[in-house]
Structure formats: C-alpha cells, structure tokens
Amino acid sequence: MLSLETLDLVLDVVLKLIFIALLMFAFLLLRNLDEAIQKLESSLGSMERSAETVEDVVAVMRNIPFVGGGRKNGK
C-alpha cells in the first residue's frame, strides 16, 4: 500500500504540473489577446480613413448640381 508521504508527493507534483499548465495557458491567452487588439486597432484605423474619404466625397458631391444638397436657402 502507498504511504502517506508517497501520496503527498504525487499529489504535490500533479498540483504543480496543473499550476504550470494554467500559467502557460494564461500566457498564451494574453499573447493572443494582444495580437487581436493590435489587429482591431489597425482595422479601426482603416475604418477611420475610409470614413474620412467618404466625408470628402460627400463634400464634393454636395457642390455638384442635381446631385448634391438640393436647393439653397431651403427653397
């Protein structure tokens, strides 16, 4: 039969292995989260540039007759 010291040692090793595995998982999760945040930031920058381009196009289109902002002075 196993002695209590042997059982304690085995459980201690198992607990330490589980703790190390959880630390590695947390590290990988944080690394992937950092990569996802960087991709999101670049996407938001691209969307901002696209919105500015659309804003510029709309400003130009408003000055074109029959396309733009209708009549002046609300008539």
N, CA, C and O atoms as a GROMACS GRO file, in nm:
protein
  300
    1MET      N    1   0.084  -0.118   0.000
    1MET     CA    2   0.000   0.000   0.000
    1MET      C    3   0.089   0.125   0.000
    1MET      O    4   0.200   0.124   0.053
    2LEU      N    5   0.038   0.231  -0.060
    2LEU     CA    6   0.114   0.355  -0.066
    2LEU      C    7   0.118   0.422   0.070
    2LEU      O    8   0.019   0.424   0.144
    3SER      N    9   0.231   0.475   0.100
    3SER     CA   10   0.240   0.550   0.225
    3SER      C   11   0.186   0.691   0.203
    3SER      O   12   0.172   0.736   0.089
    4LEU      N   13   0.157   0.758   0.311
    4LEU     CA   14   0.104   0.894   0.301
    4LEU      C   15   0.206   0.990   0.240
    4LEU      O   16   0.169   1.084   0.170
    5GLU      N   17   0.332   0.967   0.267
    5GLU     CA   18   0.436   1.055   0.212
    5GLU      C   19   0.442   1.042   0.060
    5GLU      O   20   0.457   1.143  -0.010
    6THR      N   21   0.430   0.921   0.008
    6THR     CA   22   0.432   0.898  -0.136
    6THR      C   23   0.310   0.961  -0.202
    6THR      O   24   0.321   1.026  -0.306
    7LEU      N   25   0.196   0.943  -0.141
    7LEU     CA   26   0.072   1.002  -0.194
    7LEU      C   27   0.081   1.154  -0.192
    7LEU      O   28   0.040   1.221  -0.287
    8ASP      N   29   0.135   1.208  -0.084
    8ASP     CA   30   0.152   1.353  -0.073
    8ASP      C   31   0.246   1.405  -0.181
    8ASP      O   32   0.220   1.509  -0.241
    9LEU      N   33   0.354   1.333  -0.205
    9LEU     CA   34   0.450   1.374  -0.308
    9LEU      C   35   0.387   1.369  -0.447
    9LEU      O   36   0.406   1.461  -0.527
   10VAL      N   37   0.313   1.264  -0.476
   10VAL     CA   38   0.247   1.251  -0.608
   10VAL      C   39   0.146   1.362  -0.627
   10VAL      O   40   0.141   1.424  -0.734
   11LEU      N   41   0.065   1.388  -0.526
   11LEU     CA   42  -0.035   1.495  -0.537
   11LEU      C   43   0.031   1.632  -0.550
   11LEU      O   44  -0.020   1.719  -0.620
   12ASP      N   45   0.142   1.651  -0.483
   12ASP     CA   46   0.215   1.777  -0.492
   12ASP      C   47   0.269   1.798  -0.633
   12ASP      O   48   0.259   1.908  -0.688
   13VAL      N   49   0.325   1.693  -0.693
   13VAL     CA   50   0.376   1.703  -0.830
   13VAL      C   51   0.263   1.729  -0.928
   13VAL      O   52   0.276   1.812  -1.017
   14VAL      N   53   0.152   1.660  -0.912
   14VAL     CA   54   0.037   1.679  -1.000
   14VAL      C   55  -0.016   1.822  -0.988
   14VAL      O   56  -0.046   1.885  -1.089
   15LEU      N   57  -0.026   1.873  -0.867
   15LEU     CA   58  -0.075   2.009  -0.846
   15LEU      C   59   0.018   2.111  -0.909
   15LEU      O   60  -0.028   2.209  -0.969
   16LYS      N   61   0.149   2.090  -0.897
   16LYS     CA   62   0.244   2.183  -0.958
   16LYS      C   63   0.238   2.177  -1.110
   16LYS      O   64   0.250   2.280  -1.176
   17LEU      N   65   0.219   2.059  -1.166
   17LEU     CA   66   0.205   2.048  -1.312
   17LEU      C   67   0.080   2.119  -1.362
   17LEU      O   68   0.082   2.185  -1.465
   18ILE      N   69  -0.029   2.105  -1.288
   18ILE     CA   70  -0.153   2.174  -1.325
   18ILE      C   71  -0.134   2.324  -1.317
   18ILE      O   72  -0.180   2.398  -1.404
   19PHE      N   73  -0.066   2.371  -1.214
   19PHE     CA   74  -0.041   2.514  -1.198
   19PHE      C   75   0.044   2.568  -1.313
   19PHE      O   76   0.016   2.675  -1.367
   20ILE      N   77   0.149   2.494  -1.351
   20ILE     CA   78   0.234   2.536  -1.462
   20ILE      C   79   0.155   2.537  -1.593
   20ILE      O   80   0.172   2.628  -1.674
   21ALA      N   81   0.070   2.438  -1.614
   21ALA     CA   82  -0.012   2.434  -1.735
   21ALA      C   83  -0.108   2.553  -1.739
   21ALA      O   84  -0.129   2.612  -1.845
   22LEU      N   85  -0.166   2.588  -1.626
   22LEU     CA   86  -0.256   2.704  -1.621
   22LEU      C   87  -0.182   2.834  -1.649
   22LEU      O   88  -0.234   2.923  -1.716
   23LEU      N   89  -0.059   2.846  -1.597
   23LEU     CA   90   0.020   2.965  -1.626
   23LEU      C   91   0.054   2.976  -1.774
   23LEU      O   92   0.047   3.084  -1.832
   24MET      N   93   0.089   2.864  -1.836
   24MET     CA   94   0.119   2.864  -1.979
   24MET      C   95  -0.006   2.901  -2.060
   24MET      O   96   0.003   2.976  -2.157
   25PHE      N   97  -0.121   2.847  -2.020
   25PHE     CA   98  -0.245   2.878  -2.089
   25PHE      C   99  -0.278   3.027  -2.077
   25PHE      O  100  -0.319   3.089  -2.174
   26ALA      N  101  -0.260   3.083  -1.958
   26ALA     CA  102  -0.286   3.226  -1.937
   26ALA      C  103  -0.191   3.310  -2.022
   26ALA      O  104  -0.232   3.411  -2.080
   27PHE      N  105  -0.064   3.270  -2.030
   27PHE     CA  106   0.032   3.344  -2.112
   27PHE      C  107  -0.008   3.341  -2.259
   27PHE      O  108  -0.004   3.444  -2.326
   28LEU      N  109  -0.044   3.223  -2.310
   28LEU     CA  110  -0.086   3.212  -2.450
   28LEU      C  111  -0.213   3.292  -2.476
   28LEU      O  112  -0.227   3.354  -2.581
   29LEU      N  113  -0.305   3.291  -2.381
   29LEU     CA  114  -0.429   3.366  -2.396
   29LEU      C  115  -0.401   3.516  -2.402
   29LEU      O  116  -0.458   3.586  -2.485
   30LEU      N  117  -0.313   3.564  -2.316
   30LEU     CA  118  -0.278   3.706  -2.317
   30LEU      C  119  -0.205   3.744  -2.445
   30LEU      O  120  -0.226   3.853  -2.499
   31ARG      N  121  -0.119   3.656  -2.495
   31ARG     CA  122  -0.048   3.685  -2.620
   31ARG      C  123  -0.146   3.694  -2.737
   31ARG      O  124  -0.136   3.784  -2.820
   32ASN      N  125  -0.240   3.600  -2.743
   32ASN     CA  126  -0.340   3.602  -2.850
   32ASN      C  127  -0.431   3.723  -2.836
   32ASN      O  128  -0.473   3.781  -2.936
   33LEU      N  129  -0.461   3.762  -2.713
   33LEU     CA  130  -0.544   3.880  -2.691
   33LEU      C  131  -0.471   4.004  -2.739
   33LEU      O  132  -0.532   4.094  -2.797
   34ASP      N  133  -0.341   4.012  -2.714
   34ASP     CA  134  -0.262   4.126  -2.760
   34ASP      C  135  -0.262   4.133  -2.912
   34ASP      O  136  -0.277   4.242  -2.969
   35GLU      N  137  -0.246   4.019  -2.979
   35GLU     CA  138  -0.249   4.017  -3.126
   35GLU      C  139  -0.386   4.059  -3.177
   35GLU      O  140  -0.396   4.132  -3.276
   36ALA      N  141  -0.492   4.015  -3.112
   36ALA     CA  142  -0.627   4.051  -3.154
   36ALA      C  143  -0.651   4.201  -3.136
   36ALA      O  144  -0.714   4.264  -3.221
   37ILE      N  145  -0.600   4.257  -3.028
   37ILE     CA  146  -0.617   4.401  -3.005
   37ILE      C  147  -0.539   4.481  -3.109
   37ILE      O  148  -0.588   4.583  -3.156
   38GLN      N  149  -0.420   4.436  -3.146
   38GLN     CA  150  -0.343   4.506  -3.248
   38GLN      C  151  -0.415   4.501  -3.383
   38GLN      O  152  -0.417   4.601  -3.455
   39LYS      N  153  -0.474   4.388  -3.417
   39LYS     CA  154  -0.549   4.377  -3.543
   39LYS      C  155  -0.672   4.467  -3.539
   39LYS      O  156  -0.707   4.530  -3.638
   40LEU      N  157  -0.738   4.473  -3.424
   40LEU     CA  158  -0.855   4.559  -3.409
   40LEU      C  159  -0.817   4.705  -3.424
   40LEU      O  160  -0.890   4.781  -3.488
   41GLU      N  161  -0.704   4.746  -3.366
   41GLU     CA  162  -0.659   4.884  -3.379
   41GLU      C  163  -0.630   4.918  -3.525
   41GLU      O  164  -0.665   5.027  -3.570
   42SER      N  165  -0.568   4.828  -3.599
   42SER     CA  166  -0.539   4.856  -3.740
   42SER      C  167  -0.668   4.861  -3.820
   42SER      O  168  -0.680   4.941  -3.913
   43SER      N  169  -0.766   4.777  -3.786
   43SER     CA  170  -0.895   4.780  -3.855
   43SER      C  171  -0.968   4.911  -3.827
   43SER      O  172  -1.028   4.970  -3.917
   44LEU      N  173  -0.963   4.956  -3.702
   44LEU     CA  174  -1.028   5.082  -3.668
   44LEU      C  175  -0.962   5.199  -3.740
   44LEU      O  176  -1.030   5.291  -3.783
   45GLY      N  177  -0.830   5.195  -3.754
   45GLY     CA  178  -0.760   5.300  -3.828
   45GLY      C  179  -0.801   5.300  -3.974
   45GLY      O  180  -0.819   5.406  -4.034
   46SER      N  181  -0.816   5.182  -4.032
   46SER     CA  182  -0.860   5.171  -4.170
   46SER      C  183  -1.003   5.222  -4.187
   46SER      O  184  -1.034   5.291  -4.284
   47MET      N  185  -1.089   5.189  -4.091
   47MET     CA  186  -1.228   5.237  -4.098
   47MET      C  187  -1.233   5.389  -4.084
   47MET      O  188  -1.314   5.454  -4.149
   48GLU      N  189  -1.147   5.444  -4.000
   48GLU     CA  190  -1.143   5.589  -3.982
   48GLU      C  191  -1.099   5.657  -4.112
   48GLU      O  192  -1.156   5.759  -4.151
   49ARG      N  193  -0.997   5.602  -4.178
   49ARG     CA  194  -0.953   5.659  -4.306
   49ARG      C  195  -1.063   5.648  -4.411
   49ARG      O  196  -1.081   5.741  -4.490
   50SER      N  197  -1.136   5.537  -4.412
   50SER     CA  198  -1.245   5.521  -4.508
   50SER      C  199  -1.356   5.622  -4.480
   50SER      O  200  -1.412   5.679  -4.574
   51ALA      N  201  -1.386   5.644  -4.354
   51ALA     CA  202  -1.490   5.742  -4.319
   51ALA      C  203  -1.448   5.883  -4.361
   51ALA      O  204  -1.531   5.960  -4.408
   52GLU      N  205  -1.321   5.916  -4.344
   52GLU     CA  206  -1.273   6.047  -4.387
   52GLU      C  207  -1.282   6.060  -4.538
   52GLU      O  208  -1.317   6.167  -4.588
   53THR      N  209  -1.252   5.955  -4.611
   53THR     CA  210  -1.262   5.958  -4.757
   53THR      C  211  -1.406   5.977  -4.801
   53THR      O  212  -1.434   6.056  -4.891
   54VAL      N  213  -1.498   5.906  -4.738
   54VAL     CA  214  -1.640   5.921  -4.770
   54VAL      C  215  -1.686   6.062  -4.739
   54VAL      O  216  -1.762   6.121  -4.816
   55GLU      N  217  -1.640   6.117  -4.628
   55GLU     CA  218  -1.677   6.254  -4.591
   55GLU      C  219  -1.628   6.353  -4.697
   55GLU      O  220  -1.700   6.446  -4.732
   56ASP      N  221  -1.507   6.333  -4.747
   56ASP     CA  222  -1.454   6.420  -4.852
   56ASP      C  223  -1.534   6.406  -4.981
   56ASP      O  224  -1.562   6.506  -5.048
   57VAL      N  225  -1.572   6.284  -5.017
   57VAL     CA  226  -1.650   6.262  -5.139
   57VAL      C  227  -1.788   6.326  -5.126
   57VAL      O  228  -1.836   6.386  -5.221
   58VAL      N  229  -1.851   6.313  -5.010
   58VAL     CA  230  -1.983   6.374  -4.989
   58VAL      C  231  -1.973   6.525  -4.997
   58VAL      O  232  -2.061   6.590  -5.052
   59ALA      N  233  -1.866   6.583  -4.943
   59ALA     CA  234  -1.848   6.728  -4.951
   59ALA      C  235  -1.834   6.774  -5.095
   59ALA      O  236  -1.887   6.879  -5.132
   60VAL      N  237  -1.764   6.697  -5.177
   60VAL     CA  238  -1.751   6.732  -5.319
   60VAL      C  239  -1.884   6.715  -5.391
   60VAL      O  240  -1.922   6.799  -5.472
   61MET      N  241  -1.955   6.607  -5.361
   61MET     CA  242  -2.082   6.579  -5.429
   61MET      C  243  -2.188   6.685  -5.397
   61MET      O  244  -2.275   6.710  -5.480
   62ARG      N  245  -2.181   6.746  -5.282
   62ARG     CA  246  -2.280   6.848  -5.246
   62ARG      C  247  -2.266   6.972  -5.333
   62ARG      O  248  -2.361   7.050  -5.345
   63ASN      N  249  -2.151   6.991  -5.394
   63ASN     CA  250  -2.129   7.107  -5.479
   63ASN      C  251  -2.167   7.081  -5.624
   63ASN      O  252  -2.164   7.174  -5.705
   64ILE      N  253  -2.202   6.959  -5.660
   64ILE     CA  254  -2.238   6.925  -5.797
   64ILE      C  255  -2.389   6.945  -5.813
   64ILE      O  256  -2.467   6.891  -5.735
   65PRO      N  257  -2.432   7.022  -5.915
   65PRO     CA  258  -2.575   7.044  -5.936
   65PRO      C  259  -2.648   6.913  -5.967
   65PRO      O  260  -2.590   6.823  -6.028
   66PHE      N  261  -2.771   6.903  -5.926
   66PHE     CA  262  -2.861   6.789  -5.948
   66PHE      C  263  -2.818   6.662  -5.874
   66PHE      O  264  -2.886   6.560  -5.882
   67VAL      N  265  -2.708   6.667  -5.803
   67VAL     CA  266  -2.663   6.551  -5.728
   67VAL      C  267  -2.657   6.586  -5.580
   67VAL      O  268  -2.691   6.505  -5.493
   68GLY      N  269  -2.612   6.707  -5.554
   68GLY     CA  270  -2.580   6.746  -5.418
   68GLY      C  271  -2.699   6.784  -5.334
   68GLY      O  272  -2.810   6.733  -5.351
   69GLY      N  273  -2.674   6.874  -5.243
   69GLY     CA  274  -2.762   6.904  -5.132
   69GLY      C  275  -2.892   6.976  -5.164
   69GLY      O  276  -2.946   7.042  -5.075
   70GLY      N  277  -2.942   6.968  -5.281
   70GLY     CA  278  -3.070   7.031  -5.311
   70GLY      C  279  -3.056   7.180  -5.331
   70GLY      O  280  -2.950   7.231  -5.366
   71ARG      N  281  -3.166   7.249  -5.307
   71ARG     CA  282  -3.166   7.394  -5.328
   71ARG      C  283  -3.110   7.466  -5.208
   71ARG      O  284  -3.116   7.418  -5.095
   72LYS      N  285  -3.056   7.580  -5.235
   72LYS     CA  286  -3.004   7.661  -5.126
   72LYS      C  287  -3.117   7.746  -5.069
   72LYS      O  288  -3.218   7.771  -5.135
   73ASN      N  289  -3.100   7.788  -4.947
   73ASN     CA  290  -3.198   7.869  -4.875
   73ASN      C  291  -3.328   7.795  -4.851
   73ASN      O  292  -3.430   7.859  -4.828
   74GLY      N  293  -3.328   7.665  -4.856
   74GLY     CA  294  -3.445   7.586  -4.821
   74GLY      C  295  -3.560   7.595  -4.919
   74GLY      O  296  -3.672   7.558  -4.884
   75LYS      N  297  -3.538   7.641  -5.040
   75LYS     CA  298  -3.646   7.653  -5.139
   75LYS      C  299  -3.658   7.530  -5.223
   75LYS      O  300  -3.744   7.523  -5.310
   0.00000   0.00000   0.00000
